[in-house]
Amino acid sequence: MGEFRSCFVSISITILLLLCLSAKRASAAPSEAQCRLERKLGINACKPVVYGKPPSADCCERVRVTDIECVCPVITPKLAALIDLNRAIRLVEGCGRRVPRHFKCGSITTP
């Protein structure tokens, strides 16, 4: 069970970063319930990415519509240490989104 949990955490972290690097800012702050739903939808849509597959159309759609304020706050230093930032940036850019230089999301800052 420990291996499954570790794998799930790794999947979640990778997908959260993917969403974080490409998310948009909302005009009004989303509720915590909205944020939980957005994170869940993003994780489900982008799971294959963790296994080396390119982002699907559904995953890229989640990348484009997820609110940055739902994702960045959960990227702690502990989670950030587990993420391959360059791979995440390539994946976001593969979905047609530009990742700004020196963009700060939680405990991560892009090069």
Backbone as a printed PyTorch tensor [residue, N CA C, xyz], in Angstrom:
tensor([[[  0.8270,  -1.1970,   0.0000],
         [  0.0000,   0.0000,   0.0000],
         [  0.8700,   1.2590,   0.0000]],

        [[  2.0450,   1.2040,   0.6370],
         [  2.9400,   2.3480,   0.6830],
         [  3.4320,   2.7480,  -0.6900]],

        [[  3.7310,   1.7500,  -1.5560],
         [  4.1740,   2.0380,  -2.9070],
         [  3.0830,   2.7370,  -3.7080]],

        [[  1.8400,   2.2650,  -3.5700],
         [  0.7240,   2.8780,  -4.2740],
         [  0.5680,   4.3350,  -3.8480]],

        [[  0.6300,   4.5680,  -2.5440],
         [  0.4750,   5.9380,  -2.0360],
         [  1.5890,   6.8300,  -2.5570]],

        [[  2.8230,   6.3250,  -2.5550],
         [  3.9620,   7.0860,  -3.0510],
         [  3.7920,   7.4080,  -4.5290]],

        [[  3.3480,   6.4270,  -5.3030],
         [  3.1240,   6.6290,  -6.7290],
         [  2.0190,   7.6610,  -6.9550]],

        [[  0.9330,   7.5500,  -6.1880],
         [ -0.1720,   8.4960,  -6.3250],
         [  0.2900,   9.9160,  -5.9920]],

        [[  1.0970,  10.0480,  -4.9440],
         [  1.6100,  11.3710,  -4.5580],
         [  2.4740,  11.9270,  -5.6810]],

        [[  3.3120,  11.0980,  -6.2720],
         [  4.1640,  11.5390,  -7.3700],
         [  3.3350,  11.9850,  -8.5650]],

        [[  2.3070,  11.2190,  -8.8910],
         [  1.4120,  11.5840,  -9.9900],
         [  0.7470,  12.9240,  -9.7010]],

        [[  0.2320,  13.0530,  -8.5140],
         [ -0.4720,  14.2800,  -8.1400],
         [  0.4430,  15.4820,  -8.1990]],

        [[  1.6480,  15.3480,  -7.7010],
         [  2.5970,  16.4610,  -7.6860],
         [  2.9370,  16.8930,  -9.1050]],

        [[  3.2430,  15.9400,  -9.9580],
         [  3.5930,  16.2660, -11.3360],
         [  2.4480,  16.9840, -12.0310]],

        [[  1.2540,  16.4870, -11.8540],
         [  0.1020,  17.0900, -12.5180],
         [ -0.2190,  18.4520, -11.9300]],

        [[ -0.1040,  18.6040, -10.6260],
         [ -0.3500,  19.9120, -10.0190],
         [  0.6260,  20.9430, -10.5580]],

        [[  1.8900,  20.5510, -10.7200],
         [  2.8490,  21.4980, -11.2680],
         [  2.5000,  21.8390, -12.7040]],

        [[  2.1270,  20.8460, -13.4700],
         [  1.7170,  21.0810, -14.8480],
         [  0.5910,  22.1060, -14.8950]],

        [[ -0.3900,  21.9310, -14.0340],
         [ -1.5060,  22.8680, -13.9870],
         [ -1.0640,  24.2330, -13.4930]],

        [[ -0.1850,  24.2450, -12.5180],
         [  0.2770,  25.4910, -11.9230],
         [  0.9990,  26.3610, -12.9380]],

        [[  1.8560,  25.7570, -13.7300],
         [  2.6640,  26.5260, -14.6650],
         [  1.8610,  27.1240, -15.8090]],

        [[  0.6650,  26.6470, -15.9950],
         [ -0.1040,  27.1250, -17.1360],
         [ -1.4420,  27.7450, -16.7490]],

        [[ -1.7530,  27.7320, -15.4880],
         [ -3.0730,  28.1650, -15.0500],
         [ -3.2930,  29.6540, -15.2780]],

        [[ -4.5430,  30.0000, -15.3640],
         [ -4.9240,  31.4020, -15.5490],
         [ -5.3370,  31.9940, -14.1980]],

        [[ -5.2950,  33.2800, -14.1300],
         [ -5.7810,  33.9600, -12.9220],
         [ -7.2540,  34.2690, -13.1000]],

        [[ -8.0130,  33.9620, -12.0810],
         [ -9.4490,  34.2230, -12.1360],
         [ -9.7120,  35.6750, -11.7660]],

        [[-10.8250,  36.2040, -12.2370],
         [-11.1830,  37.5640, -11.8770],
         [-11.6550,  37.6220, -10.4230]],

        [[-12.2450,  36.5520,  -9.9430],
         [-12.6700,  36.4630,  -8.5480],
         [-12.0650,  35.1940,  -7.9580]],

        [[-11.7030,  35.2550,  -6.7000],
         [-11.0910,  34.0970,  -6.0510],
         [-12.0740,  32.9280,  -6.0280]],

        [[-11.6290,  31.7600,  -6.4590],
         [-12.5140,  30.5830,  -6.4340],
         [-12.6740,  30.0720,  -5.0080]],

        [[-13.7480,  29.3700,  -4.7620],
         [-13.9770,  28.7910,  -3.4380],
         [-13.0840,  27.5680,  -3.2700]],

        [[-12.9130,  27.1280,  -2.0380],
         [-12.1070,  25.9350,  -1.7800],
         [-12.7270,  24.7190,  -2.4550]],

        [[-14.0450,  24.6380,  -2.4760],
         [-14.7150,  23.5120,  -3.1450],
         [-14.4260,  23.5280,  -4.6490]],

        [[-14.4550,  24.7110,  -5.2590],
         [-14.1310,  24.8250,  -6.6810],
         [-12.6920,  24.3930,  -6.9340]],

        [[-11.7850,  24.8020,  -6.0460],
         [-10.3790,  24.4520,  -6.2080],
         [-10.1610,  22.9420,  -6.0830]],

        [[-10.8010,  22.3210,  -5.1130],
         [-10.6690,  20.8670,  -4.9600],
         [-11.1380,  20.1640,  -6.2310]],

        [[-12.2500,  20.6270,  -6.7890],
         [-12.7850,  20.0300,  -8.0110],
         [-11.8110,  20.2320,  -9.1690]],

        [[-11.2730,  21.4350,  -9.3220],
         [-10.3310,  21.7040, -10.4160],
         [ -9.0920,  20.8230, -10.3010]],

        [[ -8.5550,  20.6870,  -9.0830],
         [ -7.3730,  19.8340,  -8.9010],
         [ -7.6960,  18.3770,  -9.2280]],

        [[ -8.8450,  17.9110,  -8.7840],
         [ -9.2480,  16.5230,  -9.0440],
         [ -9.4090,  16.2830, -10.5480]],

        [[-10.0860,  17.1970, -11.2260],
         [-10.2820,  17.0620, -12.6740],
         [ -8.9380,  17.0630, -13.4100]],

        [[ -8.0480,  17.9360, -12.9890],
         [ -6.7240,  18.0120, -13.6230],
         [ -5.9170,  16.7480, -13.4090]],

        [[ -5.9230,  16.2400, -12.1990],
         [ -5.1810,  15.0090, -11.9060],
         [ -5.7370,  13.8530, -12.7270]],

        [[ -7.0480,  13.7200, -12.7860],
         [ -7.6530,  12.6280, -13.5550],
         [ -7.3730,  12.7510, -15.0570]],

        [[ -7.4510,  13.9550, -15.5850],
         [ -7.2490,  14.1470, -17.0270],
         [ -5.7910,  13.9520, -17.4410]],

        [[ -4.8560,  14.2220, -16.5420],
         [ -3.4430,  14.2320, -16.9160],
         [ -2.6290,  13.0470, -16.3830]],

        [[ -3.2620,  12.0700, -15.7710],
         [ -2.5240,  10.9100, -15.2340],
         [ -1.5890,  10.2580, -16.2390]],

        [[ -2.0040,  10.0500, -17.4940],
         [ -1.1040,   9.3790, -18.4410],
         [  0.2290,  10.1090, -18.6550]],

        [[  0.2600,  11.4090, -18.4270],
         [  1.4860,  12.1890, -18.5890],
         [  2.5850,  11.6550, -17.6760]],

        [[  2.2220,  11.2470, -16.4890],
         [  3.1930,  10.7510, -15.5220],
         [  3.8600,   9.4830, -16.0270]],

        [[  3.1640,   8.7260, -16.8480],
         [  3.6900,   7.4680, -17.3690],
         [  4.3710,   7.6420, -18.7220]],

        [[  4.7120,   8.8850, -19.0630],
         [  5.4800,   9.1530, -20.2650],
         [  4.6760,   9.4530, -21.5130]],

        [[  3.3640,   9.4740, -21.4080],
         [  2.5330,   9.7690, -22.5710],
         [  2.4180,  11.2800, -22.7440]],

        [[  2.2120,  11.7260, -23.9730],
         [  1.9990,  13.1650, -24.1720],
         [  0.6440,  13.5790, -23.6070]],

        [[  0.4860,  14.8500, -23.2750],
         [ -0.8070,  15.3080, -22.7430],
         [ -1.9200,  15.0910, -23.7650]],

        [[ -3.0440,  14.5720, -23.2890],
         [ -4.2120,  14.3760, -24.1540],
         [ -4.9040,  15.7220, -24.3650]],

        [[ -5.8670,  15.7370, -25.2620],
         [ -6.6520,  16.9590, -25.4790],
         [ -7.3620,  17.3640, -24.1870]],

        [[ -7.8820,  16.3870, -23.4370],
         [ -8.5490,  16.6900, -22.1570],
         [ -7.5670,  17.2800, -21.1520]],

        [[ -6.3730,  16.7110, -21.0930],
         [ -5.3620,  17.2230, -20.1660],
         [ -4.9990,  18.6610, -20.5460]],

        [[ -4.7520,  18.8950, -21.8190],
         [ -4.3930,  20.2550, -22.2540],
         [ -5.5210,  21.2420, -21.9680]],

        [[ -6.7600,  20.7930, -22.1010],
         [ -7.8880,  21.6660, -21.7700],
         [ -7.8550,  22.0310, -20.2920]],

        [[ -7.5940,  21.0530, -19.4320],
         [ -7.4920,  21.3310, -17.9860],
         [ -6.3410,  22.2810, -17.7270]],

        [[ -5.2390,  22.0960, -18.4490],
         [ -4.0770,  22.9720, -18.3050],
         [ -4.4730,  24.4080, -18.6370]],

        [[ -5.3090,  24.5750, -19.6450],
         [ -5.7030,  25.9300, -20.0620],
         [ -6.7280,  26.5780, -19.1390]],

        [[ -7.5970,  25.8010, -18.5080],
         [ -8.7000,  26.4200, -17.7650],
         [ -8.5410,  26.4030, -16.2430]],

        [[ -7.5920,  25.6740, -15.7240],
         [ -7.4390,  25.5980, -14.2720],
         [ -6.9650,  26.9240, -13.7040]],

        [[ -7.5450,  27.3270, -12.6120],
         [ -7.2320,  28.5930, -11.9610],
         [ -5.9350,  28.4760, -11.1590]],

        [[ -5.0230,  29.3780, -11.4060],
         [ -3.7160,  29.3810, -10.7460],
         [ -3.8470,  29.4370,  -9.2200]],

        [[ -4.8570,  30.1090,  -8.7410],
         [ -5.0250,  30.2480,  -7.2970],
         [ -5.4950,  28.9550,  -6.6440]],

        [[ -5.8560,  27.9810,  -7.4460],
         [ -6.2440,  26.6700,  -6.9130],
         [ -5.0470,  25.7340,  -6.8120]],

        [[ -4.0270,  25.9800,  -7.6020],
         [ -2.9240,  25.0350,  -7.6890],
         [ -1.6750,  25.5170,  -6.9540]],

        [[ -1.2520,  26.7290,  -7.1940],
         [  0.0140,  27.1950,  -6.6280],
         [  0.1030,  27.1020,  -5.1010]],

        [[ -0.9430,  27.3900,  -4.3590],
         [ -0.8200,  27.3120,  -2.9030],
         [ -0.4660,  25.9220,  -2.3670]],

        [[ -0.7110,  24.8720,  -3.1330],
         [ -0.4090,  23.5280,  -2.6250],
         [  0.9980,  23.0660,  -2.9850]],

        [[  1.7580,  23.8630,  -3.7330],
         [  3.1270,  23.4970,  -4.0890],
         [  4.0640,  23.9660,  -2.9710]],

        [[  4.2780,  23.0870,  -2.0190],
         [  5.1410,  23.3590,  -0.8680],
         [  6.5950,  23.0370,  -1.2250]],

        [[  7.5530,  23.4620,  -0.4200],
         [  8.9560,  23.1070,  -0.6880],
         [  9.1620,  21.5850,  -0.7640]],

        [[  8.4620,  20.8410,   0.0750],
         [  8.5870,  19.3800,   0.0740],
         [  8.1030,  18.7970,  -1.2610]],

        [[  6.9840,  19.2890,  -1.7600],
         [  6.4700,  18.8220,  -3.0470],
         [  7.3530,  19.2880,  -4.2040]],

        [[  7.8130,  20.5230,  -4.1240],
         [  8.6380,  21.0880,  -5.1910],
         [  9.9160,  20.2770,  -5.3960]],

        [[ 10.4670,  19.7270,  -4.3300],
         [ 11.6970,  18.9400,  -4.4140],
         [ 11.5040,  17.6570,  -5.2140]],

        [[ 10.2740,  17.2210,  -5.4010],
         [  9.9920,  15.9620,  -6.1000],
         [  9.6650,  16.1570,  -7.5750]],

        [[  9.7290,  17.3750,  -8.0790],
         [  9.2450,  17.6890,  -9.4170],
         [ 10.4000,  17.9490, -10.3810]],

        [[ 10.2860,  17.3990, -11.5890],
         [ 11.2170,  17.7070, -12.6730],
         [ 10.6540,  18.9300, -13.3960]],

        [[ 11.1470,  20.0860, -13.0230],
         [ 10.6070,  21.3490, -13.5240],
         [ 10.7400,  21.4820, -15.0410]],

        [[ 11.8790,  21.0860, -15.5890],
         [ 12.0670,  21.2140, -17.0400],
         [ 11.0790,  20.3520, -17.8160]],

        [[ 10.8040,  19.1520, -17.3210],
         [  9.8240,  18.2900, -17.9810],
         [  8.4280,  18.9070, -17.8980]],

        [[  8.0880,  19.4360, -16.7440],
         [  6.7750,  20.0580, -16.5800],
         [  6.6100,  21.2390, -17.5320]],

        [[  7.6530,  22.0260, -17.6790],
         [  7.5970,  23.1740, -18.6020],
         [  7.3980,  22.6910, -20.0320]],

        [[  8.1270,  21.6530, -20.4320],
         [  7.9620,  21.1120, -21.7970],
         [  6.5290,  20.6210, -22.0210]],

        [[  5.9620,  19.9900, -21.0100],
         [  4.5940,  19.4870, -21.1420],
         [  3.5960,  20.6250, -21.2930]],

        [[  3.7560,  21.6650, -20.5010],
         [  2.8590,  22.8260, -20.5910],
         [  2.9790,  23.4580, -21.9680]],

        [[  4.2050,  23.6300, -22.4220],
         [  4.4070,  24.2290, -23.7300],
         [  3.8690,  23.3220, -24.8360]],

        [[  3.8730,  22.0030, -24.6160],
         [  3.2790,  21.0610, -25.5550],
         [  1.7690,  21.2290, -25.6660]],

        [[  1.1690,  21.8310, -24.6580],
         [ -0.2710,  22.1180, -24.6780],
         [ -0.5500,  23.4990, -25.2640]],

        [[  0.4870,  24.1420, -25.7870],
         [  0.2960,  25.4360, -26.4290],
         [  0.3120,  26.6210, -25.4810]],

        [[  0.7920,  26.4190, -24.2560],
         [  0.8750,  27.5240, -23.2910],
         [  2.3260,  27.9140, -23.1050]],

        [[  2.5830,  29.1860, -22.9910],
         [  3.9230,  29.6920, -22.7210],
         [  4.1030,  29.7630, -21.2100]],

        [[  5.2560,  29.3500, -20.7220],
         [  5.5670,  29.4590, -19.3010],
         [  6.4890,  30.6570, -19.1350]],

        [[  6.0530,  31.6710, -18.3920],
         [  6.8820,  32.8730, -18.2370],
         [  8.1760,  32.5790, -17.4840]],

        [[  9.2290,  33.2900, -17.8430],
         [ 10.4920,  33.1850, -17.1190],
         [ 10.3070,  33.7850, -15.7270]],

        [[ 10.9470,  33.1780, -14.7620],
         [ 10.9370,  33.6410, -13.3680],
         [  9.5250,  33.6890, -12.7700]],

        [[  8.6560,  32.8320, -13.2850],
         [  7.2860,  32.7280, -12.7620],
         [  7.3150,  31.9800, -11.4370]],

        [[  6.6580,  32.5180, -10.4270],
         [  6.6260,  31.8940,  -9.1070],
         [  5.2580,  31.2540,  -8.8880]],

        [[  5.3070,  29.9870,  -8.5240],
         [  4.0870,  29.2350,  -8.2240],
         [  4.3820,  28.4110,  -6.9830]],

        [[  3.7980,  28.7860,  -5.8690],
         [  4.1080,  28.0870,  -4.6270],
         [  5.5840,  28.2090,  -4.3350]],

        [[  6.2430,  27.0790,  -4.1370],
         [  7.6720,  27.0720,  -3.8370],
         [  8.5420,  26.8640,  -5.0500]],

        [[  8.0050,  27.0490,  -6.2290],
         [  8.7550,  26.8530,  -7.4560],
         [  8.8450,  28.1780,  -8.2110]],

        [[ 10.0180,  28.4270,  -8.7510],
         [ 10.2250,  29.5720,  -9.6450],
         [ 10.8410,  29.0400, -10.9160]],

        [[ 10.2630,  29.3760, -12.0690],
         [ 10.7840,  28.8780, -13.3370],
         [ 12.0860,  29.5830, -13.6870]],

        [[ 12.9190,  28.8810, -14.4680],
         [ 14.2120,  29.4760, -14.8640],
         [ 14.0150,  30.6290, -15.8360]]])
